[in-house]
Amino acid sequence: MLVEQAMREVIAVGNAAGADLDGSDLADLMRTYESGFAPETTASMQRDLAAGMPSELADQNGAVVAHAARAGISVPIHATIYASQLPRERAARR
């Protein structure tokens, strides 16, 4: 699952920075994710980008990508999200 892989990327980056996260942390995250959000639920970043407004892209996905690069960790999910949304983010910040 794409979301689970993205969470694994964050755990790897966190652990490289000194966190102590493991499979139980991933399971907790997945339980929260799978707990049943309403179908109309959207993330604030999604709403901001869709409305052409600045978002938290750099502080969320961008931070994962930057920390991963410094640690030498591959984060293809976050890198793809960041790269694909960066043009919208830049346009919103003009």
N, C-alpha and C positions, 0 to 999 in steps of 0.2 A: 504494500500500500504506500502511495506517495507521501502521505502525511506521516506515516510511521518512519519512513526513511528520512524525511526532513527532521523529525525529532531525534533520530539517531545521529544526524549530523550535528545538531546542537549539543547533544550529550558529549560527543567526541571533542568538540571545540571547548566545551566547559571543562571536561576532564583535563585537556591539555593546559588549561589555565589554572588548574589546581582544585577543581570541584571533585567531588567523589560521588559520581552518579553511576547507576548500574541498571540492570534489567528491571529491577523493581520500580525504579523511577520511571522508566519507559512505560511499564505496565500502568502505573498511576496516570501518566499523561494520556495514554490511549483510552483508559476508562473514562477520563474526563471528556476527551474528544468524542467518544462513542456514546456518551450518556444521553444523547438525544436532543441536540439543538433543534429548535423549530426550523422548518424548511426555509422560512424567510429570513433567518438569521444571517447577517453579514458582518464582516470585520470592519472596524473603523477605517483601516487602511484601504480596504476595498471600496468603501463608500467615498472616501476622499479622492482616490484616484479616478473613480467613475465620474465624480462631479468636477474633475479638473482642478482639484484643490491640492495643496501640499500635503504630504502624508508622512508617516513614520518609516518609510521604506529604508532610509539610510540607517535609522536607529534599530531596526529589526533585522531584515534580511541582509542589509549592507554591513551591519556589525558582525553578523555571523561570517560573511564572506571575508571581511577584513581580518578578523581574529584567526580564521582558518588559514589564510594566506601566511600570516606571521608564524603560525605553528606548523606549516607544511602539511595541512590536512585538506583533502579533497572534499568539497561540499557542492556537488553538482546540482542538487535540487535548489539550494539557496542561491547559487550562482545564476541559475536559469531564471528564477523568480526575479532576482535583482536586475539582471540584464534586460529582461523582457519588460519590466515596469519602469526602468530608469528614464526612458524617453518621455513617458507621461509625467513622471515626477519633475523632470527638468522643465517641461512645458508649463507645469503648474507654478513653478517657482520663478518664471520670467515676469 
